[in-house]
Amino acid sequence: MKNIKFDSLTTAENFVRITITQSYSWGFPTIKCANDVPITTSGRSGENDNLTCVVDCGSDGGYSSKPINILTDCISSSSSLGMMTSERKSNITLSAGAHFSIAYQGSAWRALGSPAKSGLDWSIVCSIDLIKRPDGFINTPPVATVVSPQYVIVNRTTQIKIPTSDANAGDDVRCRWSVYQQGYRRRRREDQNEIDMYYKRDLIDDEIVQLRRRRRETKGCDDDDCKSRCKKDCKCSCNICKGTTCSGDKCKPSEDQYYCPSTATTTKTTKITTTGLSTTSVSTTSETPGTGFI
């Protein structure tokens, strides 16, 4: 699978004419290289569908009354790669200021995970925003090309390169972590000045970028940090963490500490007795929870 994108063609006072381009990759020769993919493949005549509005449909500019179907035309195929690519451009006129998202959705994604799970849902989404930018133009969204899925090795840092391009000269193209809103996926506008993946360089200060911190992993008992002290993120099941404030799955100390302190108070008493003068000296040393060095 590839992508769905749009480009604005002409604008009038109340309407905007845009081109929606659909590009898809299919298994070949499972899917026939022909026009009107995939319904021209034997046994798939009933698989035509529409690009459905999934977000902000109340401001879709009239799209839902004349939706575009998902049929495309074969442009290339490769028996050695077992892949076929199809594409189609469709023009549609919408109300000025429309902003919504359309999607091609299904549930026949390849098996993923360990153990592998099949029949997973998938969704290719295109966000259409015909609201004029602060510079007075309707934005042409940037394009990012990446093949799905991307495979990575567990517990190993992997760099995934995502090529991007933008038809609007001077726009600053950048990526950011998406923000999930339960119940649906959508781009969130925090204020009128935010723009997701484009912005004029002289307006960068007005952009609000959403970031997601990387989830901290639990450290095993053989980790160097977990051999001398029950430090942050060490497993509570480790021997070094027994008898400390560690609870749950891993050590989660307070902000001013880097380890889980002992829950016991240790008292050491030394008694010295001198014969003849019968002198007795007693010294006591106590260690309370939370003291010591990292």
N, C-alpha and C positions, 0 to 999 in steps of 0.2 A: 504494500500500500504506500501511497505517497501523500498527496495533499490536495486541499481545496483552497483556492485563493480568489481574490477579486481585484479588479482595477476599474477606476472611474473613467468613463469615456467622455460624456458631456454633462454639463450642469445647466439647469434653468432656474428660474426664481423659486419654483416649488417642487421640482423633480430633478433626479439624478439618474443617468443611465450608466449602468456598470456591466462589466463582463465577469462572469464567474467561471473559473477554469478548474476542471476536475482532472487529476492525474492519478492513475492507479496502477499497481503492479499485480499480476496474477500468476498463478501456477500454470505452466505451459507444458504439454498441450491439454491439460485438464480443462482449461478455458480456451475456447477457440479464438484465433486471431481473425476478427471480422468487425463489422460495424455493429453498433448497438450491443456492446459487451455489457452484461454477461448473458442476455436472454437469447442470443443466437447460438449458444452452446446447447447441444442436445440435453434435454431434461431440465433446463433452467429457464424455460419460457415464463415462469411465474415469479422470477426474482427481480423484477423491476420495482423500484421504490423511489421515493422523493427525498431530496435533501430537506430534512425537517427542522423547523425552528425549535431550538431548545432553551434559549435564554432571551429575556426581554422581548417576548413575542408581541407585547402590546405596542411596541414602537418599531415594528418590522417594516414600516413604510408600505404595507400592502403585499409583502412577499407571500404570506400564507394563503392569499387568495389566488395566487398563480405560481405555485412552487415549481422548482426545476427538478427533473428526475435524475437518476444516477447513471443513466446509460452513457457510455463513452465509446470511442472508436479506436481500434487497434492501430498503433503507430510503429511498433517493433516487436520482434519475438526472437528468442534464442533457445534452440533445442539443447545446446550444451549447458546453458545455465538453468534451463527449465523455467524460464520467466518470459512473460509477455507484458508489455506496457500499453496502456490505452489512455486516451485524453479526449476532452471535448470542451469547447468554449460556448457559453450561453449568455446572451444579452438579456437584461431585464431592467425595467424602469421602476424606480422606487421614489417615495416621497423624500424630499430634502430633510436632512436631520435624522434620518432613520439610524438606529443602532440596535443590533441583535446578533444572534449566533445561529448558524445552521450546522447540521451534522449528518453524516452518513454513518449509520450504526448497525451493528450486527453482533452475533455471538458464535462465530466459527473461527476464533483466533487459534493459532497454533498452541500446542501444549507448552506451559511454562512452569518453572518452579522445581523444587526437589522435595518430595516426589512430584513428578510432572502432573499438572492439572489441565485438562482439555476443556473445550467448550467455553472459553473465557469471553466475556463481553469486550468489544472494542468500539471506539468512536473517533472519527476524524472530524474535527470541528473547525469551522471558519468563522471568525468574528468580523462582522461588517459594521463599520462605523462611518457614517456619512456626515457626522458633525464636523464643522470646519475647525481646523486647528487655530491656535492663537495667531498664526501668520496669515490666516485668511484662506488657506488651501484645504481641500479634502485630502487626507493622508492616503498614500499608497502603502499598504503594509509591507514590512520586510519579509523576505522569504528565507526560511531555514530548511535545509535538506539533510535528512538523516534516515537511515534504513532501520526499520524495526524488525525484531527486537535487537538490542545491544547486549552482548554477553560479557559478564565480568566474573573474575575469580573471587571467591569469598575471602575476606580479610586481606585483600590486596588492592592498593590504589590503582585505578584504571583511568586513563585520560581518553575521553570521548570527544572527538573534534566534530563540531557542527558548523558547516559552512553557512554563512549568511550573506544576504545582499539586499540592497534597498534602492528602489528607483528614484527616490527623492534625494537629490544631491544635497550634501551637507548634513543629512540626518545622522545622529549618533545611534548606531545599532548596538544593543547590549542585551544580555540574557539575565534572567532573574528567576528565583524560585517562585512557583505559583502559590497562591493562597487558596486552600481548600475550604469551601463553604458547604456544610452538610446538606445533602438533598439535591445538589446540582453543581456543575462546574461552570464557573463564570469568571470573567475579568472584573475585578472590583475597582471602582473609581472612588478614591478617598476624597478628592476634591476636583474642581473644574480644571485645575492646572496639570493633573497627572496624565501622562500618556505612556502606554505600556512599553513599547519597544522602539519608540522613535522620539526624537525631540531635537529641536534646533540647539546647537551648541551654546548660543547666547542665552538660552532659557534653561540650561541644565540645572541651575540652582533651584528651580521650581519643581523638579521632578521628585516624586516620592518613590523610593525603591524598596520593595518588600524583600527581606532576606530570611532565610531559614538556616538556623544553626545546625551543624552536623550532629547527629545523635552520638553521644559518648558511649563507647563500647565497654562492656564489662571485662575486667582484667582477670586472667586465670591465676591460679595459685602459684604457678611456675614463673609468673612475670617478676622481673627484678624488683618492681615497686612493692610487691606483695610478699617478699621474703623476710624483710626486716621489721615491717610495721604494716598494720592494716590501713593502707592509704586509700585515697579516693578511688572509687570504682573497682576495688578488689572484691572478689566474691566473699560473701559473709560465711560461706561454708568452709573457707580456708582456715587451717589451724591457727594462723597468725591473727585471725579476726575473732576467734572464740574468746569470750570474756571481755569483749569491747562493746561499744554502743552500736555496732553494725547490726542492722536489721533489714529484713527483706532480701532482695537478691544481691545487693552490692553496697559497699560503704558510701554513705552520703553524709559527709561531715558538714558542719556549719561553715559559713562563708569565710570565717577567720581561721579555719584550720584546714589541713590537707590530709587528715587521717581520722579514724574513729578511735577515740581514747579508751583506755581500760575502764571498766565499770567497778573495779575493786580498789580498795585502799590498802596499800601494803605498808606495814609498820615493822621496822627493824630495831631491835633493842640489843644493846651491848652492855654486859655487866662485867665490871672489873673489880676483883677483890684482892686486897693486899694484906698478907698475913702479918702479924705482929702489931700493926697499928689498927687493924680491922677497918681499913678504909675501903669503902665501896663507891664505885663511880658508875653511874648508869646514864647512857646516852640513847636517845630515841630519834629515828628518822622516819618520816612519813611521806608517802607519795600518793597524791590524790588524783582522781580521774582528770584527764585533760592536760596534765603537765608533761614535760619532757621535750625532746628535740626531734625534728623531722630527719 
